[in-house]
Amino acid sequence: MLEIGREDPVFGKRRTLYSEKAWPRFLARLAEHPFSAGVSLTPLDDRGFPLHKELAYFNVVRDAVSPAWTSFEFTVPAVYTGWPGSAEMQDRWTAFVRNQAALVGACAGGMTDDRGPGDTALERATGSWAWISESCQVLRGYTWVTVVAAQLARSLGGAEALRASGAFCEVSPLRDGSLWLRATPAVNDFTGDRIRRVFEALAPVLLTGVARFENNESFRIVNGVDAADYR
């Protein structure tokens, strides 16, 4: 399914089934700088029916409040990829996303398996949200892979200080000074003390509020703490 969004972020979307003719039309519309664009995919069986209920999708969306800001999002169900048990797949995906983050000059972002695109686990657990345009003033969340804006990275002491913290297995500079922080080689290793070490390393610039899990929620963040208490 191909989707183009015009000026209205909710009602201005047009969806078209993929075809060899529809694809070049979709690409041509991207030159018109739409409000949003996305592709959703699902494998089909030999009768043309979806094999699974879950969809893989990616979206590029302008912020409704600050249209000059754009988010790039993708979600792929584990049933399609074998992601949790494949270290090679995780390495390939992190390399791809790191390269894309460097290409567009990302100032915020992350990779995780506990939340879909949109708000972060920290925002969800604290009930506090920051506008995307505030991404250079406050870190909206932290997870297995976290992108930290240049201004916030400097407040934390820069790449060398974050490497020395021992909280990350990879600290890589991106374009414009942002930092790519990977906590552990594999996402399933990002638990317990490894999560707390990342929280404590980033707490001085994190969104504040006490994180609380409700309704059997489970996030890869520290429960019951407030970043404000670590400053």
N, C-alpha and C positions, 0 to 999 in steps of 0.2 A: 504494500500500500504506500502510495506517495502522497505527501501532504504539503500544501503551501498555505501559509497564513498571511493575510493582508494586514490592514491597519488594526482591526479589532482582534485582540488576542484570544477571544473565546468564540465569537460567532463568525469571524471572517476567514475560517479555514475551508479549504477545498481539498477533498480526498479523491484520489484516482487509483484504480487498480493498475499495477505495473503491467506494461506490455512493451514490446520493442518500439512502438510508436510513441507511447506515453513518456518513456524515459528521456529522450532528447528534448521534449517539450518541458518536462520538469526541470532539466538542467538550464534551459533557456530562461525560465522564469526566475532562476536564482540571480541572474544579472539585473533584475528589477529591484533587488534589495528588499525582499519581503520581510514581514514581521517575524515569521518563523518558517522553517522548512524541516521536514522529517521523513524518514523511511522506516516502516515496520515490516518485519519479515517473519515467516514461519514455514518450516518444511512441510511438504504435502505428501500424502501417501499416493499409491498408484491410481487411486480414484479421484485425486484432486482435493481431498479433505485434509485439514490440518492434523498433523501427528500429535500435537500437544496444544493445551489451552494457552500456554504462555507465549508471549511475543518477544522477539528481539527487536529493539528499535534504537534509533539515534535521532536526536533533534538539535537544531541550532535555533535559539530563541533570543530575540531582543527583550531586554527588561521592560516591563510595562511602565514602570515609573521613570526609569532612566534609559531611554532607547539607545543611547550611545554605548551602553554596556550589553554584551552578548554572552550567553552561556552555551556551552557545547556539552551535550549529555549523551550517554549511551548505556543501555542495559541489555544484558544477555543472560537468559536463564541457564543455570548450571546443567540442566538436562540436555542442552544442546552442545555443551563444550567439555564436560568432565572437569571443569575448572577447579573444584576443591582438591581433587587428587592429582592434578597435573602441574608439577613445578615448572615444566617447560612452557605450558600454556600461560601460566602466570607471568613468567619472564617475558614472553613474547608480547603479551598485552601491556605490561608496564613499560616496555621499551617503546611500543607504538604510542601509548598515551604520553609518555615523557617527550617524545619527539614532536608530537602535535602541540603539547603545551609550550614547548620552546618555539615552535613555528609561529603561533598566534600571540606569543607574549603573555601567557596566562599569569594572572596575579592571585588566583585562588583556585582551589580544586582538590580533588581527591579520588581515590579508588577504594571501594569497600564492597562487602557482601551483606551489609546489615541495613542498608537504606537504598531506595531508588533515587533517581534524580530529583532535584528540587531542594527542599530544606535538608540540613545536615542532621545527623543523629544528635549532636549537641543541642541544636535548636529545638528539635523535637522533645528532648528529654528535659530541657530547662524551661520550655515555653517562651523563650526569648528569641527574637529573630532580628537579623540585620539586613539592610538593603544590600543588593549586590554592589551598588555604587560605594558602599562603605568597606569593601573588601581590602582596601589599602590602609584602613584605620583599625580594623578589628578582624581577628581570625574567627570565622563563623563556625569552625569545627575542626576536629582532628580525627584521623583514622589510620588505616594500614598504610596508605600513601597520602601525603598531604602536600599541597602546594602553598607556600607562604610568600606573600608579597614582599618586594624588596624593602619597603619601609619597615615592615614588621620584622623581617629577617635582621635588619640592622639593630633593631631594639633588642633582639635576642643575642646579639654578639656576632652575628654572621655565621658563615658556613663552618668555620673552624670551631667556634664555640659549640655549635650543634653537633658536630662530629665528636667533640670531646665529651659531650654529655653521655654518650654510650646508648642513647635511646634509638638510634637509627643505624641500619646496616648500609644505607646509601644516602648521601647528601650531595646533590648535584645542582650546580647553578644553572638557571635558565636565562632566557633573554630578559633584558632589562633588570637583572638582579634578583628575580624571584628564585626561591629554592625549592627543589624537589626532594622530599623527605620520604624514604621508604623504611618502615620500622623493622620488618623481618623479611627474610627471603620468601616465605610462604604465608599466605593470609591466615591459614589455620594455626600458625605459630603466634599470631598476634592476639594474645590472651593475657589475663592476669597481670603480672608484674610488667610485662612488656607494654601493655596499654598504659599503666600508671606512669611508666618512665616517659612515654611520649607526652602524656598530659602534663607532667611536671616540667618538662623541657619547654613546652609551649604556653603554659599557663599565663605568663606575664602579658601575652597579647590576645588571649582567648576571650570570646564572648563570655560574660559572667552570668551567674545564676546557678542554683543548685540542681544538678542533674538527678532526675528521679525516673525510674522505670515503672511503668504501670501496665496493667492488662497483659501480663506475661510477656512484655516486650524484652528484647535482648539486643543491646547495642554494643559495639566494640569501643565503648568509652567507659570512664570510671563512674560508677553510680554513687550518688550521695555526696558529691564534692562540688565546690564552687571555686572557679579559677581566681576569683577576687581574694580568696584567703591565701593565695600563693604569691602575692605581690609585695 
